[in-house]
Amino acid sequence: MKNSDMRERVGISGFGVYLPPYRVDLEDWCEWTGAHWDKTNAVIGRSFRMRGPDQSVYTMAANAIMRLIEQYDIDPRDVGFLGLGTESSTDNSAGAIIVKGILDDGLRARGLPALSRRCEVPEIKHACLGGIYALKQGLRYLALETEPRCAIVVSADIAEYARGSTGEPTQGAGAIAMLLERDPKLLDIELSHIGSVSSYRAVDFRKPVMRNLIRGKLNCHFQDLPVFNGKYSTTCYLDETLHALEDMLRRMDRRPADYYHELAAVFMHRPYHRMPLTSLALSYLFGLAKNGPSGREELEVYARAASLESDAVVREMHSSPDILDLVRNGDIDADVYPLSIELVKSFRTSESFKALVEKKMSLGAEPMKDIGNVYCAALPAWLAAGLEEAAGSGLDLVGKPVLAVGYGSGDAAEAIPMRLTSTWEDAAARIGFTAALQPQQTLTRKQYENLHDNGQADGLIAPETGFIIESVGSSAQPGINDEGIEYYRFLS
């Protein structure tokens, strides 16, 4: 195969969004728990979504794809790849094929053809990065496929934390489907420039099955609550995204600060509102240290404002700490870049931060404060919200570069350079992110606690459309064994 064949334009042509209607208002939650609303609002957001009693990651994924198919007039027979990225699977054998089966029933009920029989159906898991890995696999599929096919990737997740834990206000649930095509209508993605890194981090964020067995939590209301260490997880996120961006810039042969200044918008994995802002600020400052004399001069200005010695900061920025040593040494709350973190705190008050970080990360930031952390779907959701907002605002972004950075605990990160196409505005106008925020039911304290702990709550408004779980099998007889297997129904 010729090299030119591998460089065919591939990218994203559309988004489909599904959010469950059950909403927890974080100002209410602060009253229930005694948390500080001002801090919660500034750092985390305004609300988060919860799955309903008859919903799973598979029904949410199917709902998002159905919306994608209808909004972008996709012929299901043209879909040759259907990828699912999630860390909320409830079946350790099947994955995306479940979503395909659910969809086929719904498509037939709508009078549409089923998805192609000649369709790949992988499920990909790596914490919050599974959806981005599925995106890359779908793009590679298109780059190699010789027939006129398209691909659909759906990122769907359910983020649940124990009540009373530090992660509780960062819960969420939802699904985002993406249409991938050659000659994309929305975002061009150049596969050869994607930065990829990974490092094993042990106790960053895990979901060991053994933990649920030890605690006796494997029951009909399955909760896969994570093991996590907040300060250490923050350190891992910052370090891994920093290295992914460095790898991307190496592949592009670009000077860091020059590239960041050119960007029209930046979207990153967001476990909560402030985290990506800190990550981009840190990456920009690290880039200055490696951007030649002009970069060093700018860095010295910020260092003086923070009362830091710039040479010491630069030495730290050129160091290569082993984050896993924090676990080995029993000191997971330590900073591996203490001077750089102090510099970020000072930089956050500067006009440069507002122009280079806040402004470039402003598109879609407000609506994202109302869905919570949706793990694999967090980055695709922000892209969908931001591009819809840009189209509604009439921004001229044709040909402009944007950046997407995915992250998954464990750890791995992907830095993806993108560019808006000439037809982006029409494709973005079809996304429907704002519409997906409705309908919504704000839960009472009792409803929230019961839904969280038991999977059921009185007074919930049942969905009138879309896919739901109709029943769960319980037979273990020789004739048919369907114990624990979900059966689904489409509410047309």
C-alpha positions in Angstrom: 0.0 0.0 0.0 1.3 3.4 -0.9 2.0 5.9 1.9 -0.5 8.3 0.4 -3.3 5.8 0.9 -2.7 5.9 4.6 -3.0 9.7 4.7 -6.6 9.9 3.4 -8.6 12.6 5.3 -10.5 11.0 8.1 -12.3 12.6 11.0 -15.5 13.4 12.8 -18.7 14.4 11.0 -21.2 14.6 13.8 -22.2 14.0 17.4 -25.2 12.4 19.1 -25.9 13.1 22.8 -27.8 11.3 25.4 -28.1 12.4 29.1 -30.4 10.6 31.6 -33.0 13.0 33.0 -32.2 12.5 36.7 -30.3 15.6 37.9 -28.7 16.4 41.2 -28.3 20.1 41.9 -24.9 20.6 43.6 -26.2 23.7 45.5 -28.8 21.4 47.0 -26.2 18.7 47.6 -24.1 21.2 49.5 -27.0 22.0 51.8 -27.5 18.2 52.4 -23.9 17.5 53.1 -22.5 20.8 54.6 -20.1 21.3 51.7 -19.2 24.9 50.6 -21.3 25.9 47.6 -19.0 28.7 46.4 -16.0 26.3 46.3 -18.0 23.4 44.8 -19.4 25.7 42.1 -16.0 27.2 41.2 -14.0 23.9 41.2 -16.6 21.3 40.1 -19.7 22.7 38.5 -23.5 23.1 39.1 -25.0 19.6 38.8 -24.6 16.0 37.7 -26.7 13.3 36.1 -27.7 9.9 37.3 -28.8 6.7 35.5 -32.4 5.6 36.1 -33.6 2.3 37.4 -34.2 0.9 33.9 -31.0 2.2 32.4 -27.5 0.9 31.8 -24.4 1.9 29.9 -25.8 -0.1 26.9 -29.2 1.6 26.8 -27.6 5.1 27.1 -25.1 4.2 24.3 -27.9 3.0 22.0 -29.9 6.2 22.7 -27.0 8.4 21.7 -26.4 6.4 18.5 -30.1 6.5 17.5 -30.0 10.3 17.8 -26.8 10.4 15.8 -28.4 8.3 13.0 -31.5 10.4 12.9 -29.8 13.8 13.1 -27.2 13.1 10.4 -29.4 10.9 8.1 -27.0 7.9 8.3 -27.9 4.8 6.4 -27.3 2.0 9.0 -26.2 -0.3 6.3 -23.2 1.8 5.6 -21.8 1.4 9.2 -18.8 -1.0 9.1 -17.4 -0.2 12.5 -19.3 0.3 15.8 -17.0 0.9 18.7 -17.9 1.3 22.4 -15.6 3.0 24.8 -16.6 2.5 28.5 -15.4 1.5 31.9 -19.0 0.8 33.1 -19.6 -2.5 31.3 -21.7 -5.1 33.2 -20.9 -8.0 31.0 -17.3 -9.3 30.8 -17.9 -11.1 27.5 -20.1 -9.0 25.2 -19.9 -5.3 24.7 -20.6 -3.3 21.6 -22.5 -6.2 20.1 -25.1 -5.6 22.9 -25.5 -2.0 21.7 -25.8 -3.2 18.1 -28.6 -5.7 19.0 -30.5 -3.0 20.9 -30.2 -0.6 18.1 -31.3 -3.1 15.4 -34.7 -3.5 17.2 -35.1 0.2 17.5 -34.2 0.9 13.9 -36.7 -1.7 12.7 -39.4 -0.2 14.9 -38.7 3.2 13.2 -39.0 1.6 9.8 -35.3 1.8 9.1 -32.9 -1.0 8.1 -30.7 -2.6 10.7 -27.0 -2.0 11.0 -24.9 -3.9 8.5 -24.1 -7.5 9.3 -20.6 -6.8 8.0 -19.7 -4.6 11.0 -16.9 -4.7 13.5 -18.1 -4.4 17.1 -15.1 -3.8 19.5 -15.5 -2.6 23.1 -12.4 -0.8 24.4 -11.6 -0.2 28.1 -9.0 2.0 29.6 -10.6 4.2 32.3 -11.7 7.5 30.9 -9.6 7.0 27.7 -11.5 4.0 26.3 -13.7 6.3 24.1 -10.6 8.0 22.6 -8.9 4.7 22.0 -12.1 3.6 20.2 -12.1 6.8 18.2 -8.5 6.1 17.0 -9.4 2.5 16.1 -12.4 3.7 14.1 -10.2 6.3 12.3 -7.6 3.6 11.5 -10.4 1.4 10.2 -11.5 4.1 7.8 -8.0 4.8 6.7 -7.6 1.2 5.7 -11.1 0.3 4.5 -11.4 0.0 0.7 -15.2 0.2 0.5 -17.4 3.3 1.0 -18.2 2.8 4.7 -18.5 4.9 7.8 -17.8 4.3 11.5 -19.6 5.1 14.7 -17.9 5.3 18.0 -19.9 5.8 21.2 -18.4 6.7 24.6 -20.8 5.9 27.5 -20.2 5.7 31.2 -21.7 5.9 34.7 -19.5 7.6 37.3 -20.5 6.7 40.8 -18.7 7.3 44.1 -19.5 6.4 47.7 -21.6 9.0 49.5 -19.4 11.0 51.8 -16.3 10.5 49.6 -14.4 13.4 48.0 -15.5 12.1 44.6 -19.2 12.3 45.4 -19.9 15.7 43.8 -18.1 14.6 40.6 -20.5 11.8 39.7 -22.3 11.7 36.3 -23.8 9.6 33.6 -24.3 9.9 29.8 -23.3 8.8 26.3 -21.9 10.6 23.3 -21.8 9.0 19.8 -19.5 10.2 17.0 -19.9 9.7 13.3 -16.5 9.1 11.6 -16.0 9.5 7.9 -13.5 10.0 5.1 -13.7 13.6 4.0 -15.2 14.5 7.4 -17.9 17.3 7.7 -16.8 18.7 11.0 -13.2 17.9 12.3 -10.2 16.7 10.3 -7.9 14.5 12.4 -4.3 13.7 11.3 -3.6 10.3 12.8 0.2 10.6 12.3 0.4 13.6 14.7 -1.5 12.2 17.7 0.7 12.1 20.8 0.4 8.9 22.8 1.9 8.1 26.3 1.3 5.6 29.0 2.6 4.7 32.5 1.6 2.3 35.2 0.4 4.1 38.3 -0.9 1.4 40.6 -3.3 3.1 43.0 -4.3 6.1 41.0 -7.9 5.0 40.1 -8.9 1.4 39.9 -12.0 -0.8 40.0 -10.8 -4.2 41.2 -13.6 -6.8 41.1 -12.0 -8.3 44.3 -13.0 -5.2 46.2 -16.7 -5.8 45.4 -16.4 -9.4 46.3 -14.8 -8.6 49.7 -17.4 -6.0 50.5 -20.3 -8.2 49.2 -21.4 -5.6 46.7 -22.2 -7.8 43.8 -26.0 -7.7 43.7 -28.8 -6.7 41.4 -28.0 -3.0 41.8 -24.5 -3.3 40.6 -22.2 -0.4 41.7 -18.6 -0.5 40.6 -17.3 2.1 43.0 -13.6 3.0 42.4 -10.6 2.9 44.6 -8.9 6.3 44.2 -6.5 8.7 45.9 -7.5 12.3 45.0 -4.2 14.2 45.3 -2.2 11.4 43.7 -4.8 11.1 40.9 -4.4 14.8 40.2 -0.6 14.4 40.0 -1.0 11.5 37.6 -3.4 13.5 35.4 -1.1 16.5 35.1 2.0 14.5 34.4 0.4 12.2 31.8 -1.4 14.9 29.8 1.9 17.0 29.9 3.8 14.1 28.3 1.1 13.4 25.7 1.3 17.0 24.6 5.0 16.9 24.4 4.8 13.8 22.2 2.3 15.4 19.9 4.4 18.5 19.5 7.5 16.3 18.8 5.5 14.6 16.0 4.3 17.9 14.6 7.8 19.4 14.9 6.3 22.5 16.5 7.5 24.8 19.2 5.1 24.6 22.1 4.2 28.2 22.8 3.9 29.0 19.1 1.4 26.2 18.7 -0.7 27.0 21.8 -1.0 30.6 20.6 -2.4 29.5 17.3 -5.2 27.3 18.7 -8.8 28.5 18.4 -10.0 26.2 21.1 -8.8 23.5 23.5 -10.9 20.5 24.9 -9.6 18.1 27.5 -10.8 15.2 29.6 -12.6 16.9 32.5 -13.3 15.0 35.7 -14.4 18.4 37.0 -14.3 22.0 35.9 -10.9 23.2 37.1 -8.7 20.2 36.3 -8.3 20.8 32.6 -7.6 24.5 33.2 -4.7 23.6 35.5 -3.4 21.0 33.0 -3.3 23.4 30.1 -1.7 26.1 32.2 1.0 23.7 33.4 1.7 22.4 29.8 1.9 26.0 28.5 4.5 26.9 31.1 6.5 23.7 30.5 6.4 24.6 26.8 8.0 28.0 27.5 10.9 26.3 29.1 11.5 24.5 25.8 10.6 27.3 23.4 14.0 28.9 23.1 15.2 32.3 24.4 11.8 34.0 23.8 10.0 31.3 25.8 12.6 31.6 28.6 12.1 35.3 28.8 8.3 35.0 29.2 8.7 32.2 31.8 11.1 34.5 33.8 8.4 37.1 33.9 5.9 34.7 35.4 8.5 33.3 37.8 9.3 36.7 39.2 5.6 37.4 39.7 5.5 34.2 41.7 8.7 35.0 43.7 10.4 32.0 42.2 13.9 31.6 40.9 13.5 30.9 37.2 16.6 28.6 36.8 15.3 26.3 39.5 11.9 26.2 37.8 13.5 25.3 34.5 15.6 22.6 36.0 12.5 21.1 37.5 10.7 21.3 34.2 13.5 19.3 32.5 13.5 16.6 35.2 11.9 13.2 34.8 10.3 12.1 38.1 8.9 8.6 38.5 5.4 9.2 39.8 5.1 5.6 40.9 7.9 6.3 43.4 5.3 8.2 45.4 3.5 4.9 46.0 6.7 2.9 46.6 7.8 5.5 49.2 4.4 5.8 50.8 4.1 9.5 50.1 1.3 9.8 47.5 0.4 13.3 48.6 3.7 14.8 47.6 4.2 17.1 44.6 6.7 15.9 42.0 6.7 19.4 40.4 6.3 21.7 43.5 7.8 24.8 41.9 5.8 24.4 38.7 2.6 24.0 40.7 3.4 27.2 42.6 4.0 28.9 39.3 0.6 27.7 38.0 -1.1 29.2 41.0 0.4 32.6 40.4 0.0 32.3 36.6 -3.8 31.7 37.1 -4.2 35.4 38.2 -2.5 36.8 35.1 -4.0 38.3 32.0 -2.0 35.7 30.0 -3.9 32.9 31.7 -7.2 34.4 30.8 -6.2 34.8 27.1 -4.3 31.6 26.6 -6.1 29.2 28.9 -9.6 30.4 30.0 -10.5 31.9 26.6 -9.4 28.9 24.6 -11.2 26.6 26.9 -14.4 28.6 27.2 -16.5 27.1 24.4 -19.0 24.7 25.9 -17.6 25.1 29.4 -20.8 26.4 30.9 -23.2 23.6 29.8 -20.5 21.0 30.8 -21.0 22.2 34.4 -24.4 20.6 34.3 -23.6 17.0 33.5 -20.9 16.0 35.9 -18.0 13.6 35.1 -19.0 11.1 32.4 -15.7 9.3 32.3 -15.1 8.1 28.7 -17.8 10.5 27.4 -16.4 13.6 29.1 -14.1 14.8 26.3 -16.5 14.0 23.5 -19.2 15.7 25.4 -17.1 18.9 25.8 -16.3 18.8 22.1 -20.0 18.5 21.2 -21.0 21.3 23.6 -18.2 23.6 22.4 -18.8 23.1 18.7 -22.5 23.6 19.0 -21.9 26.8 21.0 -19.4 28.0 18.4 -21.9 27.4 15.5 -24.7 29.2 17.4 -22.4 32.2 18.1 -21.5 32.5 14.4 -17.7 32.1 15.0 -15.5 31.9 11.8 -13.5 28.8 12.5 -13.1 27.3 9.0 -9.6 25.8 8.9 -8.8 26.8 12.4 -6.8 24.3 14.6 -8.3 22.9 17.8 -6.8 20.5 20.3 -8.4 17.6 22.2 -6.6 15.8 25.0 -7.9 12.5 26.4 -6.8 10.9 29.6 -7.4 7.6 31.4 -6.3 6.8 34.9 -3.8 4.0 35.1 -2.3 6.0 33.2 -2.5 6.9 29.5 -3.1 10.1 27.5 -3.7 11.1 23.9 -3.2 14.5 22.5 -5.1 14.9 19.2 -4.6 17.9 16.8 -7.7 18.7 14.9 -8.9 21.3 12.3 -12.4 22.6 11.5 -13.5 21.8 8.0 -15.3 24.1 5.5 -18.6 22.5 6.4 -18.2 22.4 10.2 -20.9 24.9 11.0 -23.8 22.9 9.4 -22.6 19.7 11.1 -22.2 21.4 14.4 -25.7 22.9 14.3 -27.2 19.3 14.2 -25.5 18.2 17.4 -28.3 18.9 19.8 -26.3 19.1 23.1 -28.5 21.8 24.6 -31.7 19.8 23.6 -30.2 16.8 25.3 -30.1 18.6 28.6 -33.9 18.4 28.6 -36.1 16.9 29.9 -34.7 16.9 33.4 -35.9 16.0 36.9 -34.1 17.6 39.8 -34.0 15.0 42.6 -34.8 15.5 46.2 -32.3 14.3 48.9 -34.3 11.2 49.5 -34.6 10.4 45.8 -30.9 10.9 45.3 -29.8 8.8 48.2 -32.2 5.9 47.3 -31.3 6.0 43.6 -27.6 6.0 44.5 -27.8 3.3 47.2 -30.5 1.0 45.9 -31.1 1.9 42.2 -34.7 2.8 42.9 -36.6 5.9 44.1 -40.2 6.9 44.5 -41.5 9.7 42.2 -39.1 9.3 39.3 -40.5 10.3 36.0 -40.1 7.3 33.7 -38.7 7.8 30.2 -41.3 8.0 27.4 -38.9 7.3 24.5 -35.7 5.5 23.8 -34.2 2.3 25.1 -34.8 0.8 28.5 -34.1 -2.4 30.4 -37.3 -4.4 30.3 -36.2 -7.3 32.5 -33.2 -9.3 33.7 -33.0 -13.1 33.2 -33.0 -15.3 36.3 -33.2 -18.8 34.9 -30.3 -21.2 35.4 -32.1 -24.3 34.0 -30.6 -26.7 31.4 -33.2 -25.6 28.9 -32.2 -22.0 28.9 -29.7 -20.2 31.1 -30.1 -16.4 31.1 -29.2 -15.6 34.7 -28.3 -11.9 34.9 -28.7 -11.2 31.2 -30.6 -8.0 30.4 -33.5 -7.8 27.9 -34.3 -4.4 26.4 -37.3 -2.6 24.9 -37.5 0.4 22.6 -40.1 3.1 23.6 -40.9 4.6 20.2 
